[in-house]
């Protein structure tokens, strides 16, 4: 029996500021992949469907007028941060492997500054994850 789980989402909502959970738009094709149903569109978080090892990657572009830091959280607890320096639209990204238990929740949160998202069709914020093994 296969238990494949993978998700890929893009395009954060506009006007994100300090301490906001990163919300991903739910219209159109902003949920690129949701194999196994782990991505919850209504809460913009990944909910582990089973115990196992998962790998996550995230990326964002900062507003041109300041630094930003964005954290990946597990059940509300900080795990790892991406940082973008104050220049013109600097980007930040990071990745992490986590051993999760069923129903653990993974989400992104802005810790400092602001991120930029295109008002057009382009998407600058991405969040991806997939299962590596089932425990």
KEMI-286275 format. One record per residue (C-alpha): x, y, z. Coordinates in pm, whole numbers, padded with zeros to 5 digits, always signed. Layout:
XYZ
...
***
This chain:
+00000+00000+00000
+00146+00336-00103
+00136+00638+00124
+00276+00912-00095
+00237+01264+00039
+00355+01579-00139
+00239+01938-00165
+00345+02250-00348
+00175+02587-00299
+00257+02931-00430
+00153+03296-00405
+00100+03434-00056
-00181+03676+00012
-00100+04048-00010
-00004+04288+00271
+00164+04049+00507
+00317+04201+00817
+00489+04107+01140
+00388+03786+01319
+00134+03692+01055
+00096+03333+00950
+00169+03312+00579
-00161+03251+00400
-00163+03113+00048
-00430+03213-00198
-00696+02951-00253
-00827+03053-00594
-00697+02943-00932
-00403+02705-00942
-00210+02827-00637
-00219+02476-00488
+00002+02316-00749
+00017+01971-00591
-00161+01806-00298
-00092+01433-00320
-00223+01251-00014
-00431+01546+00107
-00184+01682+00365
-00218+02047+00260
-00514+02225+00422
-00615+02519+00199
-00839+02679+00462
-00564+02711+00726
-00259+02731+00492
-00082+02456+00681
+00040+02103+00624
-00116+01840+00850
+00081+01515+00862
-00148+01230+00756
+00078+00969+00921
+00390+00928+01136
+00708+00955+00935
+00988+01166+00794
+00905+01474+00586
+01116+01727+00397
+01009+02093+00361
+01139+02381+00146
+01018+02742+00150
+01106+03065-00027
+00999+03431-00020
+01100+03771-00153
+01121+04069+00081
+00977+04412+00024
+01235+04652-00117
+01246+04871+00194
+01350+04630+00470
+01477+04296+00593
+01247+04003+00657
+01264+03677+00848
+01017+03395+00795
+00999+03086+01016
+00878+02734+00960
+00683+02621+01267
+00586+02275+01387
+00275+02282+01607
+00343+02649+01674
+00708+02597+01773
+00989+02755+01575
+01208+02517+01370
+01411+02715+01110
+01424+03066+00955
+01473+03219+00611
+01624+03570+00595
+01623+03836+00326
+01848+04144+00365
+01751+04506+00307
+01820+04572-00058
+01594+04565-00357
+01365+04265-00326
+01614+04026-00162
+01504+03666-00128
+01535+03411+00149
+01481+03038+00160
+01548+02738+00378
+01472+02369+00411
+01441+02114+00689
+01379+01743+00744
+01141+01665+01032
+01017+01349+01193
+00644+01407+01240
+00362+01236+01419
+00017+01206+01266
-00173+01540+01288
+00142+01752+01347
+00092+02091+01182
+00355+02275+00977
+00311+02639+00873
+00510+02950+00784
+00510+03270+00990
+00657+03611+00921
+00881+03705+01217
+01015+04039+01096
+00953+04281+00811
+00733+04232+00509
+00734+04000+00209
+00651+04098-00146
+00403+03914-00365
+00327+04012-00721
-00019+04156-00789
-00005+03979-01129
+00024+03613-01219
+00379+03569-01090
+00430+03394-00756
+00732+03471-00537
+00640+03284-00219
+00649+02905-00232
+00613+02626+00024
+00677+02260-00061
+00696+01935+00130
+00694+01561+00079
+00712+01238+00274
+01040+01051+00276
+00937+00748+00480
+00650+00620+00694
+00720+00519+01053
***
